[in-house]
Amino acid sequence: MMRGVSTWAVAVRKPDGEVDVQSFPLVSWTKRHRVLRWPVIRGVVALVESLNIGFKALGMSANAQLPEDEEPISAAMWFGTVVVALLFAVGLFFVVPVGLTSLFKEQLGSAFLFWLVEGIVRTAIFLGYIVLLARLRDLRRVFEFHGAEHKTISCFEAGEPLTPENAQRFSRLHPRCGTSFLLIVMIVAIFVFAPLGLPEWYLLVGSRILGVPLIAGLSFEVIKFAGRNRRKRWVQILMWPGMMLQKLTTREPDLEELAVAIAAMEAVLEVEDPRQASAEDKVGMEVVA
């Protein structure tokens, strides 16, 4: 899946080997009101947009693999999947860490130790989850396509002709990857929750749920800054852990997988050239894949 400023596209290789490409117009929600373009808020808006597009792309990919005589996955089923996935993510990465740390609340004895231990537990759960996913054989091809997206984007950003052979030369790691973004979320959460101290358990849990949009918006600003300054050495050092984490969520793609990623990119480029867009218009593109 590739996203531009005014269009997004999905390319899928069908079981018969044919590459099916679909593109759709896109009008970012940030254009609806000036407030939605404010720092932090724009990040939340862009991420909700990206989740919406991402789940639509997954639905198209899944339906493309079904036999012709089988009913496609309904919109209602995908909506239910999205809701369950979001609840699972918030529960696993925000509610469970604060719940586990609360078991030792009295022994820790201070707000500082509490939020530090909670942050470590949250990050450990996240890293363990990523490692577990990386070990699943069924996800290997998904991770190869993830790597193909990154290589294709880097090839385009370098101004090279979009061919599978050219894209293959680039790294499968990208500073604006969603994996790096999620690691930043885990770290930013530590600092966001620190000033809250040690309220009652129900306030602790509630703050972790209600704080998710703020954390996501702040993390978006961090990765936006890193992407804009990725040539600077100190930024590269700070982004290094996230880049290394991508070694788990990406795999080296083959030329056929790169051809699919390029087909999606070319569908976007038929409509627009994202390099000509203003900084405001590029907000939704800051987290690439």
N, C-alpha and C positions, 0 to 999 in steps of 0.2 A: 504494500500500500504506500502511495506517495501523496503528500499533501502540498499544494501550492497556496497561493493567496486567494484566488477566485475559483479554484477547482481542486478536486481530489480524484484519484484514480486507483483502481484495484486491478491487478493482473493475476490470473489464476491459470495454472497448467492443469488441464482436464485429464481424466484417466486415459483418453485417446492420444494425448501428447499435444493437443492444440492449446495455444495460449489465448485465453479469453480476456479481453480488456474492456473495462467499463469505466467511464469517467462521469463525474457529477459536478454541477455548479456549486459554489460555496460562497456564502455571504456570512462573514464572521459576526458573531453576536456583539463583538466590541464596537461595531459600527452603529449599533442601535442607540447608544447613549454615551456621552463623554465620560460618565462615571465608570463605565465598564472598561475604560482604557487607563484608569489610574493604576499606579504600581500596586502590586499584591492582588488587587481585585482582578486585573487583567490576567494574572496568572491562573486564578481560579476559573475564570471564564474560558480561557484557552484550554485548560486541562479537561474541563467538562466537554468542550467541543471535541477534543482529541479522543476522549473515551467514547463519545457518541459515534464518531467516524470509525474508530477502531473496532467496536463491536459490530457495526454494520459490515465492515470489511470481513470480519471473521465469519459472519453469517453467509456472505456471498461465497467465501472460500469453502465453507462446509457444504453448502447446497450444490456447489459445482462438482463435488465428489460423489454425490448420491446417484444411484442408478436412475435412468430416465423414468422408470415406472414407479418410483418412490416419491411420496409427497415431500415438498420442500419444508424446511423448518419454519414454523410460523413466527410472525412478529411477536405474538404473545409469549411464545416459549423463549425467544431471545430476550424479551424484556424481563421475564422471570429469572433468566440466567444472569443478567446484568445486576439485578437487585441482590440476588444471592451472593454473587462474587464481591460486590461492594460491602455487603454486611460481613462477609467472611474476612475481607481485608481489614476493615476497621476493627473487628473483634480480635483478630489474631495479632495485629501489630500495635494496637493501642489499648484495648480493654484487657487482654490477657497479661501484658507486661505490668500494668498498674495493679492488677489483681494479684499476681504472683509476688510483686514487691511488697504489697500491703500485708502479706502474711508475716513479713519480718519488720513491719513498721516500727514496733516498739523497740526491737533490738537495735535498729539503725540509729534511732535517737535524735536525728536531725533532718531538717528538710533538705539540706545539701546532699547528704548521703542517700536520701530517698530518691531524689530525682537523678542522681548519678547512677545508682544501681538500676533504676527503672530504665534509663537510657541504654545501659549496657545490655540488660535483658532484652529490650526491644530490638536492638541492633543484632544481638545473637540469634534471636528468633528469625529475623529477616534473612541473615546470612545462611542459617540452617535451611530455611525454606528454599533459597536460591540453589544451594548445593543439592538438595533433594530433587528439585526440578531438573537440574543439569544431568542427573543420573538416570532419568527416565528415557528409555530408548525411543519411545513413541514421539518424544519432543525433539529429537535430534534434527529432523528435517525442518521443523519450525525454526530452530535456532540457526540452521544453515540459511534459510530465507532471511532471517534477521540480519545475519552477516552480509547477505547480498544487498539488502537495503542500504546498510552503512557504506559498503564499498561503492555502490552506485552514486550515493549522495556525495561522497568524497571525490569521486571521479568528476562529477558535474561541477562541484565547487572549485576544483583545480583547473577547470576549463578544458579538460581532455575530451576527445570524441567519445561518445557513449557506446562502447563495444564491450562485450564480455571480457575480452583479453585485456583491454585497458583497465577496466574496473577491477580485475583480479589482482592487479599490482598494488592496490591500495589496502590499507589496514581495515580489518573488520571492526575495529574499535572506533567510536566517535564520541567527542566530548558532550554532545547534546543528546545522548542516548537516554531512553526512559529508565534503564537500569541504573545509570549514574544518578538520575534524578531521584529515584526511590531511596538510594543510599543517603543522599542529601536530606531527604525528608526525615529519615531516622535520626540524623545528627541535629537538624534544626529543631526537631521536637524536644530535644533535651533542653535547649535554651528557652524555648517558648513556655514550657511548663515549669521551669525553675522558679519564677517569681510567685507562683501560686501557693508555695509552702506545702503544709500538710493539713488540708481541710478534711471533713468527714469523707468516708469512702464513696458515698453517692455523689458528692461534689467532685471527687477525684475522677471517677468514671465518666461523669457528665462532661467535665472539662476536656477529657481526652477525646470524646466524640465530637463535641462542639468546636474543638480546636483544630480539627483536621483541615477545614478550608483555609484557615490562617497559615498553618504550617505549609500547606501545598502552595499557597500564593507566595510566601517568602522563599520557599525552595525554588520556585519558578524563576524568581528574580536572580537567585544565585546562579542557576544554570544558564540563564540568559546572559549574565555578565561574563561567566566563564567561556561561553561560546564566542562572545564578541572579543575576548582577550586571550584566546587560547594559544597565541604565539608567545605570550609572556611566560618566562620560566617559572615564576612563583605561582602563577595560575596552574600551570601544568603539574607542579608538585602537589598542589591542593586537590586537583582532580584525579591524581594518579590512582587512589584507591577505587574510585568509581570505574575508571578505565580498566583496571585489573579485574573487577567484578564482571565486566562484559565478556571476559574470557569464558565465563560459565554460561552466559545467556546467548552467546553467538558461537557459530562454528564456521569453518571455512566452506564457502559454497562452491559448487561446481559451475561450469560455464552455462549449463542449461538453467540453473537457478538464477544466475546473474542476468541471463536474457529475460527472465520473467520480471525481475526488478527493473531492468532498463525499459521494458515495455510499459510499465506503470509510469516511470519517469517521463518517457516520451509522450505519453497521453496528456500529462500535465503541461509539458513544454509546447504541445500543439496549440494550447490555449493562451499560455502566458510564459514570461520569463521571470521567475521569482527574483532574479538578481536586480531587476529594474524596480522592484517594489520599495516603498518607503519603510522605515523602521517600524512605524505604527502598524502597517499592513502585515509585517512579518511576525507579529506577536505569536500567532498560533503555530508558527513553524519552529519555535525555539527548542522544543523537545521533539526530536526527529522520529524516533521509532523505538 
